[in-house]
Amino acid sequence: MRIAIPLAAAAIALSACGMSEQADDGTEQAPSPTTTTTTAPASPTAAPTTEQDTRTEETTEKQDTPAAGKEKVRIVDFTFEPANIAVPVGTTVVWTQLDQSTHTVDFDDGEKSGDMAKGDTYKRTFDEPGKYPYVCFYHPRMTGTVTVTE
């Protein structure tokens, strides 16, 4: 009887090896290396199979590379560097927070970044010409302006 219980436990454990397992996040893990599967390999040169897949790729490409480009502003030593920039319409400006203290990028037109901790970024695309002054909510001496030209 003492030998039967460990043998039964070992048999159950071995039979479970062929089953797929679920990770903590609920996704299915691949079977263990001792299992063989008979699925056909995917072709590495296969094109997207649906029109939706193609649109998604095109949309992603366009969003990553706006026509006017990207401009960067660093938040460092309680200043915006550079504080004042001029960009063409369609430019995305990215603020990167490099200070230990919390900062914000709050525009006069009501657009706000929210609290930014060290390492956070905030992006805004400027689609209309004009002047866009901004300030850090916590440090009102920190100011800047984005001037958008046609």
Beta strands, then each sheet from edge to edge (+ up, - down):
strand 1: 70-76
strand 2: 79-81
strand 3: 84-88
strand 4: 91-97
strand 5: 106-107
strand 6: 121-126
strand 7: 130-135
strand 8: 143-149
sheet 1: 2+ 1- 4- 6+
sheet 2: 3+ 8+ 7- 5+
end
